[in-house]
Amino acid sequence: MKKVLGYSLLILSILAWCAIPILPFIDISKAQIAAFTTGLIVAGEVFFYSFASWERNNRKVQKLIQA
């Protein structure tokens, strides 16, 4: 279950970053494109750093359990 959550955060990060280049081709205003791009960048970074933190802490816990 822990790996599933970690990899889900990584996938969400990738999806957020992959959605950014698609935005100019959607029929919305430039202000909305800018707002969505900003939101996707922030969300992608939050998901990525959550994944990195989750994996780092997961390895530390595994080492403590094995010791």
TARA-V874401 format. One record per residue. N is the residue number from 0. PHI is phi as a letter, one per 20 degrees, with the letter a starting at -180 (999 if undefined). NEAR is the number of other C-alpha atoms within 8 Angstrom. D_LAST is the distance of its C-alpha to the last C-alpha in Angstrom with 1 decimal. Layout:
BEGIN
n/phi/near/d_last
N/PHI/NEAR/D_LAST
N/PHI/NEAR/D_LAST
END
This chain:
BEGIN
n/phi/near/d_last
0/999/4/21.7
1/f/6/19.6
2/f/6/20.5
3/f/7/24.1
4/f/8/24.4
5/f/11/23.1
6/f/9/25.4
7/f/8/28.2
8/f/12/28.1
9/f/11/28.4
10/f/8/31.3
11/f/10/33.0
12/f/14/32.8
13/f/9/34.4
14/f/9/37.1
15/f/12/38.0
16/f/10/38.5
17/f/8/40.4
18/f/9/42.7
19/f/10/44.1
20/f/6/46.3
21/e/8/47.8
22/g/10/49.1
23/f/7/52.3
24/e/5/53.5
25/e/6/53.4
26/e/5/56.7
27/c/6/55.6
28/f/6/56.8
29/f/6/55.4
30/f/6/54.2
31/f/8/52.2
32/f/11/50.8
33/f/8/49.8
34/f/8/48.2
35/f/9/46.3
36/f/10/45.1
37/f/8/43.9
38/f/8/42.1
39/f/12/40.5
40/f/11/39.3
41/f/8/37.7
42/f/10/36.1
43/f/14/34.9
44/f/9/33.2
45/f/9/31.7
46/f/12/30.3
47/f/11/29.0
48/f/8/27.3
49/f/9/25.8
50/f/12/24.4
51/f/8/23.0
52/f/8/21.4
53/f/9/20.1
54/f/9/18.5
55/f/8/17.0
56/f/8/15.5
57/f/9/14.4
58/f/8/12.4
59/f/8/10.8
60/f/8/10.0
61/f/8/8.6
62/f/8/6.2
63/f/7/5.2
64/f/6/5.6
65/f/5/3.8
66/f/4/0.0
END
